Amino acid sequence: MTAELYQIEHTASYDKNEAAGGSANPCVRCGKLCAYDSPLYVHLCAGGSAVSSDPIECQGLANYQCLNSYPIGASCAKRIPKRFVHIRAAALEQVK
């Protein structure tokens, strides 16, 4: 599988929300505080606004640097294509 990239646009209130919640665990899209055990995340590449459909394959994309995984809130996750939102393994284990 070859990774695809998708550009995440910050919401207009991103800076205000991130400042209000501190920098502890902000949603990558809106800046609102996410729980530390939030099951949803995206894998950032490049300059911090492109997300990868495959965190492993992202590492092989030319001209892109992997920046790690970051939380995304449930309402923000609905606003980007599903293939770019990943679920933490611990959350999947709880469903079984």
Secondary structure, DSSP 4 states (H G I P E B T S, - for coil): ----EEEPPPPTTHHHHHHHHTTSSB-TTT--B--TT-SEEEEEETTTTEEES-TTGGGGSTT--EEEEEE--HHHHTTS-GGG-EE-HHHHHHH-
